[in-house]
Amino acid sequence: MSRTVPCSRSWSISEDSLKRYVQFASESCIQELLAASDTNRSGNSNNDGWKVLTLDNGVEISKRRSGSLHTFRSRWVLRSVSPQQFITVANAIDAAKQWDSDLVEAKYIKEIEDNLSIIRLRFGDNSKPLFRNREFIVYERRQTMEDGTVVVAVASLPKEIAAGLHPKQNNSIRGLLLQSGWVVEKLEDNSCAVTYVVQLDPAGWLPKCFVNRFNTKLVMIIENLRKLAQACPSDAQI
């Protein structure tokens, strides 16, 4: 009896095609992030599927079902922290391990253009079950809107394209960030309002309780980012 050996497909894609794809995908992600932020401000959470999970110490965390997965959203106000200070911390991959203790490695794979990059995120054997031994190949796009709102969109490349850019390690599981990112709005008194949205498919079998309790990780990330942003120099630039 013959044995079927699973294969991992990968696509070789030209620089121009990769650029066009990432530009289009990231623009769509930016619009989705802005829509989530607008909905949150308008207070129509009950009408658009969002359900508040926690509201404590000025931080609201909610979720919305999207097929078999959930999209999580958090929003909070950072007093005396400018959008530039926050984005400098949240967008620096070298500092990412300071606000996400599960992260083992974050490195740039490719620069597409200014403010648009391909990044590899790797989580180790000692990470929490949701991220243990997983890696993500994502694009990161930063954009400042006309009103000064800063948006950082982060989402995975399709697996075939990701495999062509960076082959998967044998002992790792490649998950998918279907949608994630920051919307940072400037407020008075050099403060900012931050909305964070994330939809994750960790891949591989996991009990639903691990995925659906992702809000506990968000609380940890928010508190760590708050401390780092407040310590960031006030003249930091995006």
N, C-alpha and C positions, 0 to 999 in steps of 0.2 A: 504493500500500500504506500502510495507516495505521500509525502508530507508537505503541506503547504507552508511556505515560509512567508510571513508577513513582510511587506515592503513599505518603506516610507517614501512617499512621493515628494519631490522638490521641483520647483520651477526656476529656471534660469531666466532672469528678467533684466532688460536693459536699464541703464541709469535713467533714461528719459521716461520709460514706462513706469518705473518705480516712483519717480518724482510725481508724475501725473496721478498715479493711484493714491499716493500718500496725501497729496494736496487735496484731492477730492474727498477722501475718507476723513481727513482731519477737519475740513470745512463742515462736513455733516456733523461730526462729533461736537464741534464748537457750537453749532446752532442748537443741538440737543441740550448741551450744558446750559446755554443761555435760557432756553425754554424752561428748564428745571428751576433755574434761579428765579426767573420771572414768576413762575407759578407759586414758588415759595413766598415771594414778597406779597403776592396778591391775596394770600390767605385762602386759596381755594383747594386746599389739600383734600378735602372730602369729595371733591368733584372730579379729580383727575387720577384717582387711584392711590395716592400717597396716604400711608397710615403712620401716624406718629408713634414711635416706639418709646422714646425717652425725651424728656424736656427738663433739663437740670442744669443749674448754674449758667444759664444763658445759652446752652447748647441744645439744639433740637436735632434729633436723629429720626428719620422716617424711612419707610421702604415702600416699594411698589412692585407688584408681581409682573414679571415680563416672561410669559410662557412658563417654563419649568423653573426659571431662576428668579431672583429678586434684584431690583436695583435699589441701592441704598443712597440716601442723601443726608448730609449734615449741614447745619448752618449755625454760625456764631459770629459775634462781633469782637474784634480785637481792639481794645482801647489803646490809644497812643502808639499804634503800630500801623505804619503806612503800607499801602499795597506793595511798594518796592521792597520794604523790609520782609514782608511775608513771602513774596515770590522768590526773593534771593535765597531764602531758607528752603522752601518747598520745592524749588526747581533745581537745586544743586545736588546732583547725584552723588557727589563725594560726601555730602553730609546726610544722605538719606538714611544711612544706618543709625544715625543718632535719633531719628524720630520713628523708625520702624525697626525694632529689634530683631524681627524675623529675617530681615534682608542680609544676605551674606555678601553679595557683590552686585554692583551696578556699574556698567561701563558703556561708553558710546561705541557703536559699531560703525555708523556711517553718518556723516553730515550731508543732508539733502540740500539745504540752503540755510540762510540765517534764520534762526528760531525754529528750525524743523530738522529733527534728528531721529535716527534709529538707535534704540538702547536695548541692552540685555539686562534683565533683572533676574537674579538667582537667589533662591532660598534653600537653606541647608537641611541636614538631617535633624537638627535640633529645633527647627522652626515649629510653629504651631501646626496642628494637623491639616488645617485648610491650605497651608503653603508648603508643608514639608516636602523637601526634595523636588521642588518645582522651579521652572524657569519660564520667563515671559519675554518674547521679542516684540517690542512695542515701538510705535512712533511717538514722538513728543513734539507738539506744536504750541508755541506761545504767540499770543496776539493781543494787542492793545486796541480796544474799540474806541470810537470817536469820543465817547463820554468819559474815557479814562479807565473804564473797566478792563481788567486784565483777565484773560482766559488762557488756561493751560490745558490742552486736550491730550490725553494719553490713551491709546488703545492698541491691541495686538494686531500685527500683520496676519493675513491668512497663513495657515500652517505651511502650505506649500511654498509660499514666497519666503517665509521665515526660515524654512529648512534650506533653501537655496542660499540665503545670506549667511546663516550660521547653523551648521548641522547640530542636531540635538545630541547631548551627551548621553551615553548608554544608560546611566543610572538615574537620569532625571525624567520628570514628567513635564511636558510642555502644556501649560494652562493658557487660558485666553482671558485677557481683559477686554470685554466686549465694549465697554464704555467707561471712561473715568476721566476725572480732571477737576480743575479748580476754576471758580469764578470769584474774582476778588474785586469788590467795589469800593471806591474811595468815599469816605465819610468825612464829616467835619472833625476838627480837632486832630487832624492827621491820623485818623483811625480808619479801619476798614471792616467791611462785612464779607465773610468768606462762606461760599457754598462749595461743598465737595460732593461729587456724585461718583459712584462706582458700581459697575455690574461685572461680576466675576464668574467665569466658568473654570473651576480649578482643574478639571479633567481627572479621570480616574474615579473610582468609587469612593464616596464619602457619605456618611450619614447626613441627612438633611439638617439635623440640628447644628452641625458644624457650619454649614453654609449660611443658614438663616439666622445664626447668632453672630454674624459678622459685625453687628453694631458694637459689641464689646471691644473689638479691635479698633473701630473708629474712635471710640472714646479715648483709648490710649494714644492713638496718633494725634488727635486734636490737642491733648494736653502737652505732649512732647513738642509739637509744632508751636504751640503758644509760648512755651518757655524759650525755644530757640529764636523765634521771631522777636520777642521782647528784648533779647540780648543782642540782636543784630544791630549794627550801626545805623543810625537814623538816616544817614546820607547814602545808604546802599542803593545801587542802581540795578534795574532789570537787565 
